[in-house]
Amino acid sequence: MFNDVFKALSDPTRRKILDLLKNSDMTAGEISDSFNISKPSISHHLSLLKQADLVSDERKGQYIYYSLNTSVFEDLMKWFIDLSKSSKEK
């Protein structure tokens, strides 16, 4: 699971998308307005973020809204804390 997360986080465009979504849920069109790249490229980035379970999507009428999946971030933080504790015990 974390391999997909780290792969998704390795790209600056995907990190910026996550930064945008921390403020509010957004459509792909709203997200793409913040970038100088094509809408298909934004869709690709969103797809990778979804595969890593970092974002979720929900259809509302004719639009799909993307939001942060904070539970994955919580799991990731727990992993870092556990890793830090185990390294201090050595």
C-alpha positions in Angstrom: 0.0 0.0 0.0 2.7 2.5 1.0 4.6 1.9 -2.3 1.7 3.5 -4.2 1.5 6.3 -1.7 5.1 7.1 -2.0 5.0 6.9 -5.8 2.0 9.3 -5.8 3.7 11.7 -3.4 6.9 11.8 -5.4 5.4 14.0 -8.1 5.1 17.8 -7.4 1.9 18.1 -9.5 0.2 15.5 -7.4 1.5 17.1 -4.2 0.0 20.4 -5.4 -3.3 18.7 -6.1 -3.4 17.3 -2.6 -2.6 20.8 -1.3 -5.5 22.2 -3.2 -7.9 19.5 -1.9 -6.9 20.2 1.8 -9.0 23.4 1.5 -12.1 22.0 -0.1 -13.5 19.3 -2.4 -13.0 20.1 -6.1 -13.9 18.9 -9.5 -11.3 17.9 -12.0 -12.0 21.1 -14.0 -11.5 23.3 -10.9 -8.3 21.5 -10.1 -7.0 21.9 -13.7 -7.6 25.6 -13.5 -4.6 25.8 -11.1 -2.2 24.2 -13.6 -0.7 24.8 -17.0 -1.1 21.2 -18.1 -3.8 19.4 -20.1 -7.0 18.1 -18.6 -6.0 14.5 -19.6 -2.8 14.9 -17.6 -4.8 16.1 -14.6 -7.0 13.1 -14.9 -3.9 10.8 -15.0 -2.6 12.4 -11.8 -6.0 12.1 -10.1 -6.1 8.4 -11.2 -2.7 7.8 -9.5 -3.8 9.6 -6.4 -7.0 7.4 -6.3 -5.0 4.2 -6.8 -2.9 5.2 -3.8 -6.1 5.9 -1.9 -5.0 9.4 -1.2 -8.1 10.9 -2.8 -11.7 9.7 -3.1 -14.3 10.8 -5.6 -18.1 11.3 -5.4 -20.5 12.0 -8.2 -22.8 14.9 -7.5 -25.1 15.5 -10.5 -23.0 15.8 -13.6 -19.8 16.5 -11.7 -17.3 14.3 -9.9 -15.9 15.9 -6.7 -12.5 14.8 -5.4 -11.5 15.0 -1.7 -8.6 14.0 0.5 -8.7 10.6 2.1 -7.2 11.6 5.5 -7.2 8.0 6.8 -4.3 7.1 4.5 -2.4 10.1 5.9 -3.1 8.9 9.4 -1.8 5.4 8.6 1.3 6.9 7.0 1.9 9.1 10.0 1.5 6.1 12.4 4.0 4.2 10.2 6.5 7.0 10.5 6.0 7.2 14.3 6.4 3.5 14.7 9.5 3.6 12.5 10.9 6.4 14.6 10.2 4.5 17.9 11.9 1.3 16.6 15.0 3.2 15.5 15.3 4.9 19.0 15.1 1.5 20.7 18.2 0.2 19.0 
